[in-house]
Amino acid sequence: MQTSTQLMQLGRRQLLRSPRAFTSPLNVGRRAGAAGPVCSSASAGATVATAAEPQAAGAPEKATSEKVAQRKRILSGVQPTGKPTLGNYLGAMKNWVALQESYDNYFCVVDLHAITVPHDPVELRAATRSMAATYIAAGIDPERATIFVQSHVPAHAELAWLLSCVTPLGWLGRMIQFKEKSRKQGEDVRTGLMTYPVLMAADILLYQADLVPVGEDQKQHLELTRDIADKFNNEFGGKPWKKRGGRGGRVFKVPEVFIPPAGARIMSLQDGAAKMSKSAENDNSRINLTDTPDQIANKIKRCKTDALDGLEWGNPDRPEATNLLTIYSLCTGKSKDEVLADVGGLRWGGFKPVLTDAVVEHLRPLQTKYGQLMSDVSYIDSVLARGAEAAAATADRTLADARDAMGFVPPFKRK
Protein backbone atom coordinates (compact mmCIF):
# COMPACT_ATOMS: atom_id res chain seq x y z
CA MET A 1 0.00 0.00 0.00
CA GLN A 2 1.45 3.36 -1.01
CA THR A 3 1.91 6.20 1.45
CA SER A 4 0.79 9.75 0.71
CA THR A 5 4.39 10.79 0.11
CA GLN A 6 5.00 7.95 -2.31
CA LEU A 7 1.80 8.72 -4.13
CA MET A 8 2.73 12.35 -4.58
CA GLN A 9 6.21 11.37 -5.74
CA LEU A 10 4.75 9.36 -8.56
CA GLY A 11 3.56 12.69 -9.93
CA ARG A 12 0.62 13.45 -12.11
CA ARG A 13 2.58 12.38 -15.17
CA GLN A 14 2.34 8.76 -13.94
CA LEU A 15 -0.55 8.19 -11.53
CA LEU A 16 -2.79 10.89 -12.94
CA ARG A 17 -2.07 10.44 -16.63
CA SER A 18 -5.36 9.31 -18.09
CA PRO A 19 -5.42 5.64 -19.17
CA ARG A 20 -4.96 5.15 -22.90
CA ALA A 21 -8.46 3.74 -23.10
CA PHE A 22 -9.94 6.91 -21.72
CA THR A 23 -8.17 10.03 -22.97
CA SER A 24 -6.09 11.64 -25.64
CA PRO A 25 -2.34 11.49 -25.07
CA LEU A 26 -2.29 15.28 -25.09
CA ASN A 27 -1.14 16.35 -21.64
CA VAL A 28 -1.39 20.11 -21.48
CA GLY A 29 -0.75 22.14 -18.36
CA ARG A 30 -3.16 24.16 -16.32
CA ARG A 31 -5.74 25.70 -18.63
CA ALA A 32 -4.89 29.14 -19.92
CA GLY A 33 -7.22 32.04 -20.49
CA ALA A 34 -9.73 31.22 -17.74
CA ALA A 35 -11.09 34.05 -15.65
CA GLY A 36 -9.15 33.10 -12.57
CA PRO A 37 -8.98 29.63 -11.05
CA VAL A 38 -12.55 28.18 -10.56
CA CYS A 39 -18.13 23.67 -10.90
CA SER A 40 -27.08 15.05 -13.85
CA SER A 41 -25.27 14.86 -12.31
CA ALA A 42 -27.47 12.82 -13.19
CA SER A 43 -28.90 14.96 -10.49
CA ALA A 44 -27.23 18.31 -10.69
CA GLY A 45 -26.74 18.59 -14.41
CA ALA A 46 -23.66 19.47 -16.37
CA THR A 47 -22.77 22.98 -17.35
CA VAL A 48 -20.73 24.72 -20.02
CA ALA A 49 -19.88 28.37 -19.43
CA THR A 50 -17.64 30.86 -21.18
CA ALA A 51 -14.51 31.89 -19.36
CA ALA A 52 -15.44 35.56 -19.68
CA GLU A 53 -17.55 37.24 -17.02
CA PRO A 54 -21.00 38.52 -18.07
CA GLN A 55 -21.00 41.75 -20.08
CA ALA A 56 -22.85 44.80 -18.88
CA ALA A 57 -25.79 45.89 -20.99
CA GLY A 58 -24.68 48.09 -23.87
CA ALA A 59 -21.02 47.14 -23.54
CA PRO A 60 -19.17 46.95 -26.89
CA GLU A 61 -18.57 43.56 -28.49
CA LYS A 62 -15.09 42.14 -28.04
CA ALA A 63 -12.87 41.41 -31.00
CA THR A 64 -13.74 38.28 -32.95
CA SER A 65 -10.24 36.87 -32.49
CA GLU A 66 -10.60 37.14 -28.72
CA LYS A 67 -13.93 35.32 -28.81
CA VAL A 68 -12.40 32.48 -30.78
CA ALA A 69 -9.57 32.20 -28.27
CA GLN A 70 -11.91 31.85 -25.29
CA ARG A 71 -12.49 28.33 -24.03
CA LYS A 72 -15.93 27.53 -22.72
CA ARG A 73 -16.41 26.35 -19.18
CA ILE A 74 -17.99 22.99 -18.28
CA LEU A 75 -19.64 22.14 -14.97
CA SER A 76 -20.89 18.59 -14.40
CA GLY A 77 -21.78 16.75 -11.24
CA VAL A 78 -22.88 13.39 -9.85
CA GLN A 79 -24.46 12.65 -6.48
CA PRO A 80 -22.33 10.58 -4.09
CA THR A 81 -25.14 8.06 -3.61
CA GLY A 82 -24.91 4.44 -4.65
CA LYS A 83 -22.04 3.06 -6.69
CA PRO A 84 -21.16 4.67 -10.06
CA THR A 85 -22.19 2.36 -12.87
CA LEU A 86 -21.02 1.47 -16.34
CA GLY A 87 -23.95 3.62 -17.49
CA ASN A 88 -22.63 6.65 -15.60
CA TYR A 89 -19.24 6.15 -17.19
CA LEU A 90 -20.22 5.40 -20.79
CA GLY A 91 -23.07 7.90 -20.80
CA ALA A 92 -21.36 10.83 -19.06
CA MET A 93 -17.86 10.52 -17.60
CA LYS A 94 -16.23 9.18 -20.75
CA ASN A 95 -17.65 12.17 -22.59
CA TRP A 96 -16.31 14.57 -19.95
CA VAL A 97 -12.81 13.18 -20.52
CA ALA A 98 -13.00 13.96 -24.23
CA LEU A 99 -14.22 17.50 -23.52
CA GLN A 100 -11.04 18.30 -21.57
CA GLU A 101 -9.28 18.99 -24.86
CA SER A 102 -11.62 21.82 -25.82
CA TYR A 103 -13.12 23.32 -22.67
CA ASP A 104 -12.28 24.56 -19.18
CA ASN A 105 -13.69 21.88 -16.92
CA TYR A 106 -15.26 21.93 -13.46
CA PHE A 107 -16.48 18.62 -12.04
CA CYS A 108 -18.44 18.65 -8.82
CA VAL A 109 -19.45 15.97 -6.33
CA VAL A 110 -22.94 17.24 -5.51
CA ASP A 111 -23.23 16.13 -1.90
CA LEU A 112 -25.86 18.76 -1.02
CA HIS A 113 -28.22 17.11 -3.49
CA ALA A 114 -27.56 13.73 -1.87
CA ILE A 115 -29.25 14.72 1.43
CA THR A 116 -32.68 15.50 -0.04
CA VAL A 117 -33.64 11.94 0.97
CA PRO A 118 -32.70 10.02 4.15
CA HIS A 119 -28.99 9.17 4.13
CA ASP A 120 -26.27 7.54 6.23
CA PRO A 121 -23.61 10.11 7.30
CA VAL A 122 -20.82 7.52 7.28
CA GLU A 123 -21.75 6.35 3.79
CA LEU A 124 -22.04 9.92 2.50
CA ARG A 125 -18.52 10.82 3.63
CA ALA A 126 -17.01 7.67 2.13
CA ALA A 127 -19.02 7.97 -1.09
CA THR A 128 -17.96 11.60 -1.59
CA ARG A 129 -14.28 10.70 -1.68
CA SER A 130 -15.04 7.58 -3.71
CA MET A 131 -16.86 9.64 -6.35
CA ALA A 132 -13.94 12.08 -6.60
CA ALA A 133 -11.56 9.13 -7.02
CA THR A 134 -13.84 7.74 -9.73
CA TYR A 135 -13.66 11.04 -11.64
CA ILE A 136 -9.86 10.88 -11.63
CA ALA A 137 -9.72 7.15 -12.38
CA ALA A 138 -12.08 7.65 -15.33
CA GLY A 139 -9.65 10.13 -16.86
CA ILE A 140 -10.55 13.55 -15.41
CA ASP A 141 -7.13 15.17 -15.03
CA PRO A 142 -6.75 17.57 -12.06
CA GLU A 143 -4.16 19.43 -14.12
CA ARG A 144 -6.79 20.30 -16.73
CA ALA A 145 -9.98 20.30 -14.66
CA THR A 146 -11.17 21.53 -11.29
CA ILE A 147 -12.58 18.72 -9.15
CA PHE A 148 -14.36 19.76 -5.97
CA VAL A 149 -17.18 19.03 -3.54
CA GLN A 150 -20.33 21.15 -3.80
CA SER A 151 -20.63 21.80 -0.04
CA HIS A 152 -17.02 23.03 0.08
CA VAL A 153 -18.08 26.15 -1.84
CA PRO A 154 -20.58 27.95 0.45
CA ALA A 155 -21.80 30.14 -2.43
CA HIS A 156 -23.91 27.21 -3.69
CA ALA A 157 -26.05 27.10 -0.56
CA GLU A 158 -26.31 30.89 -0.18
CA LEU A 159 -27.31 31.52 -3.78
CA ALA A 160 -29.86 28.70 -3.55
CA TRP A 161 -31.52 30.60 -0.70
CA LEU A 162 -31.50 33.89 -2.60
CA LEU A 163 -33.01 32.19 -5.64
CA SER A 164 -35.60 30.42 -3.47
CA CYS A 165 -36.84 33.83 -2.39
CA VAL A 166 -37.42 34.71 -6.05
CA THR A 167 -38.87 31.40 -7.27
CA PRO A 168 -42.69 31.04 -7.14
CA LEU A 169 -43.81 27.95 -5.22
CA GLY A 170 -46.05 26.91 -8.08
CA TRP A 171 -43.04 26.45 -10.36
CA LEU A 172 -41.59 23.85 -7.99
CA GLY A 173 -44.88 22.05 -7.57
CA ARG A 174 -44.92 21.28 -11.29
CA MET A 175 -41.60 19.43 -11.24
CA ILE A 176 -42.27 15.86 -12.39
CA GLN A 177 -39.42 14.32 -10.40
CA PHE A 178 -40.75 15.82 -7.17
CA LYS A 179 -44.21 14.42 -7.85
CA GLU A 180 -42.83 10.95 -8.55
CA LYS A 181 -40.39 10.80 -5.61
CA SER A 182 -42.76 12.43 -3.11
CA ARG A 183 -45.38 9.75 -3.80
CA LYS A 184 -42.84 7.10 -2.83
CA GLN A 185 -41.78 8.91 0.37
CA GLY A 186 -45.28 9.76 1.56
CA GLU A 187 -45.51 11.91 4.69
CA ASP A 188 -41.74 11.74 5.20
CA VAL A 189 -41.02 13.73 2.02
CA ARG A 190 -38.44 16.43 2.75
CA THR A 191 -38.63 20.14 1.88
CA GLY A 192 -35.24 19.80 0.20
CA LEU A 193 -36.69 17.37 -2.32
CA MET A 194 -39.02 20.10 -3.56
CA THR A 195 -36.43 22.89 -3.49
CA TYR A 196 -33.41 21.00 -4.84
CA PRO A 197 -34.10 22.20 -8.43
CA VAL A 198 -33.40 25.70 -7.09
CA LEU A 199 -30.06 24.46 -5.74
CA MET A 200 -29.39 22.96 -9.17
CA ALA A 201 -30.14 26.37 -10.69
CA ALA A 202 -27.64 27.93 -8.27
CA ASP A 203 -25.02 25.34 -9.28
CA ILE A 204 -25.44 26.36 -12.92
CA LEU A 205 -25.88 30.13 -12.57
CA LEU A 206 -22.93 30.59 -10.19
CA TYR A 207 -20.58 29.84 -13.08
CA GLN A 208 -22.43 31.95 -15.69
CA ALA A 209 -23.28 28.86 -17.74
CA ASP A 210 -23.83 29.24 -21.46
CA LEU A 211 -24.79 25.62 -22.12
CA VAL A 212 -25.98 22.71 -20.00
CA PRO A 213 -25.73 19.06 -21.10
CA VAL A 214 -28.61 17.27 -19.35
CA GLY A 215 -30.47 13.99 -19.69
CA GLU A 216 -34.16 13.65 -20.44
CA ASP A 217 -34.96 13.55 -16.72
CA GLN A 218 -33.30 16.93 -16.14
CA LYS A 219 -34.64 19.00 -19.05
CA GLN A 220 -37.52 20.34 -16.97
CA HIS A 221 -35.07 21.47 -14.31
CA LEU A 222 -33.02 23.33 -16.90
CA GLU A 223 -36.14 25.12 -18.07
CA LEU A 224 -36.75 26.11 -14.45
CA THR A 225 -33.18 27.41 -14.24
CA ARG A 226 -33.79 29.55 -17.32
CA ASP A 227 -37.02 30.91 -15.84
CA ILE A 228 -35.35 31.72 -12.53
CA ALA A 229 -32.46 33.50 -14.28
CA ASP A 230 -34.86 35.58 -16.37
CA LYS A 231 -36.99 36.50 -13.36
CA PHE A 232 -33.97 37.49 -11.27
CA ASN A 233 -32.43 39.55 -14.09
CA ASN A 234 -35.72 41.36 -14.74
CA GLU A 235 -36.34 42.14 -11.08
CA PHE A 236 -32.84 43.08 -9.96
CA GLY A 237 -30.58 43.59 -12.98
CA GLY A 238 -30.32 45.99 -15.90
CA LYS A 239 -30.25 49.77 -15.71
CA PRO A 240 -31.94 49.99 -12.27
CA TRP A 241 -29.06 47.98 -10.81
CA LYS A 242 -26.58 50.34 -12.43
CA LYS A 243 -28.43 53.37 -11.04
CA ARG A 244 -28.07 51.84 -7.59
CA GLY A 245 -24.31 51.84 -8.10
CA GLY A 246 -23.93 48.28 -9.37
CA ARG A 247 -22.40 46.82 -12.51
CA GLY A 248 -25.65 46.89 -14.41
CA GLY A 249 -26.76 44.49 -17.14
CA ARG A 250 -27.90 40.96 -16.40
CA VAL A 251 -26.78 39.27 -13.22
CA PHE A 252 -26.95 35.75 -14.68
CA LYS A 253 -26.56 34.30 -18.14
CA VAL A 254 -29.58 32.31 -19.32
CA PRO A 255 -28.23 28.84 -20.18
CA GLU A 256 -29.10 26.75 -23.22
CA VAL A 257 -29.16 22.97 -23.70
CA PHE A 258 -25.83 21.45 -24.79
CA ILE A 259 -25.78 18.31 -26.92
CA PRO A 260 -22.50 16.47 -26.18
CA PRO A 261 -20.50 15.21 -29.17
CA ALA A 262 -20.61 11.65 -27.85
CA GLY A 263 -22.24 9.55 -25.18
CA ALA A 264 -24.85 6.83 -24.86
CA ARG A 265 -27.91 5.94 -22.85
CA ILE A 266 -27.12 2.62 -21.17
CA MET A 267 -30.12 0.62 -20.06
CA SER A 268 -30.75 -1.84 -17.23
CA LEU A 269 -29.49 -5.39 -17.58
CA GLN A 270 -32.90 -6.55 -16.36
CA ASP A 271 -35.06 -4.25 -18.50
CA GLY A 272 -33.86 -2.89 -21.82
CA ALA A 273 -36.47 -0.11 -21.66
CA ALA A 274 -35.30 1.30 -18.29
CA LYS A 275 -32.15 3.33 -17.69
CA MET A 276 -29.28 1.68 -15.80
CA SER A 277 -29.43 3.35 -12.38
CA LYS A 278 -27.08 3.34 -9.42
CA SER A 279 -30.09 3.77 -7.12
CA ALA A 280 -32.05 0.77 -8.44
CA GLU A 281 -32.87 -1.80 -5.75
CA ASN A 282 -31.70 -4.75 -7.86
CA ASP A 283 -27.91 -4.74 -8.03
CA ASN A 284 -28.05 -7.22 -10.92
CA SER A 285 -29.65 -4.50 -13.06
CA ARG A 286 -26.33 -2.68 -13.38
CA ILE A 287 -22.59 -3.13 -13.70
CA ASN A 288 -20.85 -1.11 -11.01
CA LEU A 289 -17.48 0.38 -11.94
CA THR A 290 -15.94 -1.44 -8.96
CA ASP A 291 -17.45 -4.86 -9.72
CA THR A 292 -14.95 -7.71 -9.94
CA PRO A 293 -14.58 -9.72 -13.17
CA ASP A 294 -16.56 -12.57 -11.57
CA GLN A 295 -19.37 -10.20 -10.55
CA ILE A 296 -19.49 -8.72 -14.06
CA ALA A 297 -19.61 -12.20 -15.59
CA ASN A 298 -22.43 -13.31 -13.28
CA LYS A 299 -24.52 -10.19 -14.00
CA ILE A 300 -24.12 -10.49 -17.76
CA LYS A 301 -24.85 -14.22 -17.60
CA ARG A 302 -28.14 -13.49 -15.79
CA CYS A 303 -29.13 -10.40 -17.80
CA LYS A 304 -32.45 -10.36 -19.62
CA THR A 305 -32.42 -11.45 -23.28
CA ASP A 306 -34.96 -12.90 -25.71
CA ALA A 307 -35.58 -16.19 -27.48
CA LEU A 308 -34.61 -15.00 -30.97
CA ASP A 309 -31.46 -16.10 -32.80
CA GLY A 310 -28.87 -13.56 -33.90
CA LEU A 311 -28.30 -10.00 -32.71
CA GLU A 312 -29.52 -6.73 -34.21
CA TRP A 313 -29.62 -3.00 -33.56
CA GLY A 314 -32.67 -0.78 -33.32
CA ASN A 315 -35.49 -3.32 -33.23
CA PRO A 316 -38.06 -1.81 -30.81
CA ASP A 317 -39.19 -5.32 -29.91
CA ARG A 318 -35.62 -6.24 -28.85
CA PRO A 319 -34.41 -3.41 -26.55
CA GLU A 320 -32.04 -5.76 -24.70
CA ALA A 321 -30.24 -6.62 -27.92
CA THR A 322 -29.69 -2.96 -28.76
CA ASN A 323 -28.52 -2.22 -25.21
CA LEU A 324 -25.99 -5.06 -24.98
CA LEU A 325 -24.64 -4.36 -28.47
CA THR A 326 -24.25 -0.69 -27.48
CA ILE A 327 -22.23 -1.67 -24.42
CA TYR A 328 -20.05 -3.96 -26.54
CA SER A 329 -19.54 -1.23 -29.15
CA LEU A 330 -18.50 1.38 -26.59
CA CYS A 331 -16.19 -0.98 -24.71
CA THR A 332 -14.42 -2.18 -27.87
CA GLY A 333 -14.51 1.05 -29.89
CA LYS A 334 -16.07 -0.77 -32.83
CA SER A 335 -18.71 0.76 -35.10
CA LYS A 336 -22.20 -0.73 -35.49
CA ASP A 337 -21.23 -2.42 -38.75
CA GLU A 338 -18.06 -3.81 -37.20
CA VAL A 339 -20.00 -5.10 -34.20
CA LEU A 340 -22.53 -6.91 -36.38
CA ALA A 341 -19.73 -8.41 -38.49
CA ASP A 342 -18.03 -9.53 -35.29
CA VAL A 343 -20.89 -10.89 -33.18
CA GLY A 344 -24.14 -10.41 -35.11
CA GLY A 345 -24.44 -14.09 -35.96
CA LEU A 346 -23.90 -15.35 -32.40
CA ARG A 347 -26.55 -16.76 -30.12
CA TRP A 348 -26.92 -15.20 -26.69
CA GLY A 349 -24.96 -18.01 -25.09
CA GLY A 350 -22.00 -17.26 -27.34
CA PHE A 351 -22.25 -13.48 -27.12
CA LYS A 352 -22.41 -13.06 -23.35
CA PRO A 353 -18.85 -14.33 -22.64
CA VAL A 354 -17.52 -12.08 -25.44
CA LEU A 355 -19.34 -9.11 -23.94
CA THR A 356 -18.03 -9.98 -20.48
CA ASP A 357 -14.42 -10.00 -21.70
CA ALA A 358 -14.92 -6.62 -23.43
CA VAL A 359 -16.38 -4.97 -20.31
CA VAL A 360 -13.76 -6.43 -17.96
CA GLU A 361 -10.85 -5.30 -20.15
CA HIS A 362 -12.36 -1.86 -20.70
CA LEU A 363 -12.75 -1.25 -16.96
CA ARG A 364 -9.39 -2.73 -15.94
CA PRO A 365 -7.32 0.53 -16.22
CA LEU A 366 -10.02 2.51 -14.40
CA GLN A 367 -10.25 -0.02 -11.59
CA THR A 368 -6.47 -0.16 -11.21
CA LYS A 369 -6.18 3.59 -10.85
CA TYR A 370 -9.20 3.76 -8.55
CA GLY A 371 -7.59 1.21 -6.24
CA GLN A 372 -4.36 3.22 -6.11
CA LEU A 373 -6.21 6.42 -5.26
CA MET A 374 -8.40 4.86 -2.57
CA SER A 375 -5.37 3.28 -0.89
CA ASP A 376 -4.50 6.73 0.48
CA VAL A 377 -7.27 9.34 0.42
CA SER A 378 -4.93 12.19 1.45
CA TYR A 379 -4.16 12.82 -2.21
CA ILE A 380 -7.87 12.95 -3.06
CA ASP A 381 -8.39 15.45 -0.22
CA SER A 382 -5.59 17.64 -1.60
CA VAL A 383 -7.23 17.66 -5.04
CA LEU A 384 -10.58 18.58 -3.50
CA ALA A 385 -9.05 21.36 -1.41
CA ARG A 386 -7.40 22.95 -4.44
CA GLY A 387 -10.58 22.50 -6.42
CA ALA A 388 -12.78 24.19 -3.83
CA GLU A 389 -10.47 27.20 -3.66
CA ALA A 390 -10.40 27.47 -7.44
CA ALA A 391 -14.18 27.07 -7.87
CA ALA A 392 -14.90 29.65 -5.16
CA ALA A 393 -12.92 32.29 -7.04
CA THR A 394 -15.61 32.40 -9.73
CA ALA A 395 -18.62 31.44 -7.60
CA ASP A 396 -17.95 34.19 -5.07
CA ARG A 397 -17.84 36.85 -7.79
CA THR A 398 -21.25 35.79 -9.06
CA LEU A 399 -22.68 35.64 -5.54
CA ALA A 400 -21.35 39.13 -4.79
CA ASP A 401 -23.16 40.45 -7.89
CA ALA A 402 -26.41 38.76 -6.85
CA ARG A 403 -26.17 40.16 -3.33
CA ASP A 404 -25.37 43.63 -4.62
CA ALA A 405 -28.24 43.56 -7.14
CA MET A 406 -30.68 42.51 -4.40
CA GLY A 407 -29.58 45.38 -2.17
CA PHE A 408 -27.60 43.69 0.58
CA VAL A 409 -24.97 45.67 2.45
CA PRO A 410 -21.56 44.32 1.39
CA PRO A 411 -20.00 42.16 4.11
CA PHE A 412 -17.35 43.87 6.22
CA LYS A 413 -13.86 42.39 6.28
CA ARG A 414 -13.06 40.66 9.53
CA LYS A 415 -9.91 41.71 11.31
Long-range contacts (C-beta under 8 A, 24 or more apart in sequence): 1-375, 1-376, 2-372, 2-375, 2-376, 3-376, 4-376, 4-378, 4-379, 7-372, 7-375, 7-376, 7-378, 7-379, 8-379, 12-141, 12-142, 12-143, 15-369, 15-372, 15-373, 16-136, 16-141, 16-142, 16-143, 17-141, 18-97, 18-139, 18-141, 19-139, 19-365, 19-366, 19-369, 20-365, 21-362, 21-365, 21-366, 22-94, 22-97, 22-138, 22-139, 22-365, 22-366, 23-97, 23-98, 23-100, 23-139, 23-141, 24-98, 24-101, 26-101, 27-141, 27-143, 28-143, 28-144, 29-143, 30-143, 30-144, 31-71, 31-104, 31-105, 31-144, 33-69, 33-70, 33-71, 33-104, 34-71, 34-73, 34-104, 35-394, 36-393, 36-394, 37-146, 37-389, 37-390, 37-393, 38-73, 38-104, 38-106, 38-146, 38-207, 38-390, 38-391, 38-392, 38-393, 38-394, 38-395, 39-75, 39-77, 39-106, 39-107, 39-108, 39-146, 39-148, 39-150, 39-153, 39-156, 39-203, 39-206, 39-207, 39-391, 39-395, 40-76, 40-77, 40-78, 40-92, 40-214, 40-215, 40-217, 40-218, 41-76, 41-77, 41-78, 41-79, 41-108, 41-110, 41-113, 42-78, 42-79, 42-88, 42-92, 42-215, 42-217, 42-218, 43-77, 43-78, 43-79, 43-110, 43-113, 43-114, 43-196, 43-200, 43-218, 44-77, 44-78, 44-79, 44-108, 44-110, 44-113, 44-150, 44-199, 44-200, 44-203, 45-76, 45-77, 45-200, 45-203, 45-204, 45-212, 45-213, 45-214, 45-218, 45-221, 45-222, 46-74, 46-75, 46-76, 46-77, 46-92, 46-96, 46-212, 46-213, 46-214, 46-258, 47-73, 47-74, 47-75, 47-76, 47-106, 47-203, 47-204, 47-207, 47-209, 47-211, 47-212, 47-213, 47-255, 48-72, 48-73, 48-74, 48-75, 48-103, 48-209, 48-210, 48-211, 48-212, 48-213, 48-258, 49-73, 49-74, 49-75, 49-207, 49-208, 49-209, 49-210, 49-211, 49-253, 49-255, 50-208, 50-210, 51-104, 53-208, 53-397, 54-208, 54-249, 54-250, 54-251, 54-252, 54-253, 55-249, 56-242, 56-247, 56-248, 56-249, 57-238, 57-239, 57-242, 57-248, 57-249, 57-250, 58-249, 59-249, 71-102, 71-103, 71-104, 72-102, 72-103, 72-104, 72-210, 72-211, 73-103, 73-104, 73-105, 73-106, 73-207, 73-208, 73-209, 73-210, 74-99, 74-103, 74-104, 74-105, 74-106, 75-106, 75-107, 75-108, 75-203, 75-204, 75-207, 75-209, 76-106, 76-107, 76-108, 76-213, 77-107, 77-108, 77-109, 77-110, 77-113, 77-150, 77-203, 78-109, 78-110, 78-131, 79-110, 79-111, 79-113, 79-114, 80-109, 80-110, 80-111, 80-114, 80-124, 80-127, 80-128, 80-130, 80-131, 81-114, 81-119, 81-124, 81-127, 81-278, 81-279, 82-127, 82-277, 82-278, 82-279, 83-278, 83-288, 83-289, 83-290, 84-131, 84-134, 84-278, 84-288, 84-289, 85-266, 85-276, 85-277, 85-278, 85-286, 85-287, 85-288, 85-289, 86-266, 86-276, 86-286, 86-287, 86-288, 86-289, 86-327, 86-359, 86-363, 87-265, 87-266, 87-267, 87-275, 87-276, 87-277, 87-278, 87-286, 88-278, 88-289, 89-138, 89-289, 89-366, 90-263, 90-264, 90-266, 90-327, 90-330, 90-331, 91-215, 91-263, 91-264, 91-265, 91-266, 92-263, 93-134, 93-135, 93-138, 93-139, 93-140, 94-138, 94-139, 94-262, 94-263, 94-330, 95-213, 95-260, 95-261, 95-262, 95-263, 96-138, 96-140, 97-138, 97-139, 97-140, 98-261, 98-262, 99-260, 99-261, 100-139, 100-140, 100-141, 100-144, 100-145, 105-140, 105-144, 105-145, 105-146, 106-145, 106-146, 106-148, 106-207, 106-391, 107-135, 107-140, 107-145, 107-146, 107-147, 107-148, 108-147, 108-148, 108-149, 108-150, 108-203, 108-391, 109-135, 109-147, 109-148, 109-149, 109-150, 109-384, 110-150, 110-203, 111-149, 111-150, 111-151, 112-150, 112-151, 112-156, 112-157, 112-199, 113-150, 113-196, 113-199, 113-200, 115-192, 116-190, 116-192, 116-193, 116-196, 117-181, 117-185, 117-190, 117-193, 118-188, 129-374, 129-377, 129-380, 129-381, 129-384, 130-374, 132-380, 132-383, 132-384, 133-370, 133-373, 133-374, 133-377, 133-380, 134-289, 134-370, 136-369, 136-373, 136-380, 136-383, 137-366, 137-367, 137-369, 137-370, 137-373, 138-289, 138-366, 139-366, 142-383, 142-386, 142-387, 146-386, 146-387, 146-390, 146-391, 147-383, 147-384, 147-387, 148-384, 148-387, 148-388, 148-390, 148-391, 149-384, 149-387, 149-388, 150-203, 152-384, 152-385, 152-387, 152-388, 152-391, 153-206, 153-388, 153-391, 153-392, 153-395, 154-392, 155-202, 155-206, 155-392, 155-395, 155-396, 155-398, 155-399, 156-199, 156-202, 156-203, 156-206, 156-395, 157-199, 157-202, 158-399, 159-202, 159-205, 159-206, 159-395, 159-398, 159-399, 159-402, 160-195, 160-198, 160-199, 160-201, 160-202, 162-402, 162-403, 162-406, 163-198, 163-201, 163-202, 163-205, 163-228, 163-232, 164-195, 164-198, 166-228, 166-231, 166-232, 166-235, 167-198, 167-201, 167-224, 167-228, 167-231, 171-224, 171-227, 171-228, 172-197, 172-198, 172-224, 175-220, 175-221, 175-224, 176-220, 177-217, 177-220, 177-221, 197-221, 197-224, 197-225, 198-224, 198-228, 200-225, 201-225, 201-228, 201-229, 204-255, 205-229, 205-252, 205-253, 205-255, 205-398, 206-394, 206-395, 206-398, 206-399, 207-394, 207-395, 207-398, 208-252, 208-253, 208-394, 208-398, 209-253, 209-255, 210-253, 210-255, 210-256, 211-255, 211-256, 211-257, 211-258, 212-255, 212-256, 212-257, 212-258, 213-257, 213-258, 213-259, 213-260, 214-257, 215-265, 219-257, 222-255, 222-257, 225-255, 226-254, 226-255, 229-253, 229-254, 229-255, 230-254, 232-402, 232-405, 236-402, 236-405, 236-406, 237-405, 241-404, 241-405, 244-407, 246-401, 246-404, 246-405, 247-401, 247-404, 251-398, 251-401, 251-402, 251-405, 252-398, 252-402, 264-326, 264-330, 266-323, 266-326, 266-327, 267-319, 267-320, 267-323, 269-299, 269-300, 269-302, 269-303, 269-304, 270-303, 270-304, 271-304, 272-304, 272-318, 272-319, 272-320, 272-321, 272-322, 272-323, 273-319, 287-359, 289-363, 289-366, 289-367, 289-370, 290-367, 290-370, 293-356, 293-360, 296-356, 296-359, 296-360, 296-363, 297-353, 297-356, 297-360, 300-352, 300-355, 300-356, 300-359, 301-352, 301-356, 303-352, 305-348, 306-348, 309-347, 310-344, 310-345, 310-346, 310-347, 311-340, 311-343, 311-344, 311-345, 311-346, 311-351, 312-340, 312-344, 313-340, 324-351, 324-355, 327-355, 327-358, 327-359, 328-354, 328-355, 328-358, 330-362, 331-355, 331-358, 331-359, 331-361, 331-362, 332-358, 332-362
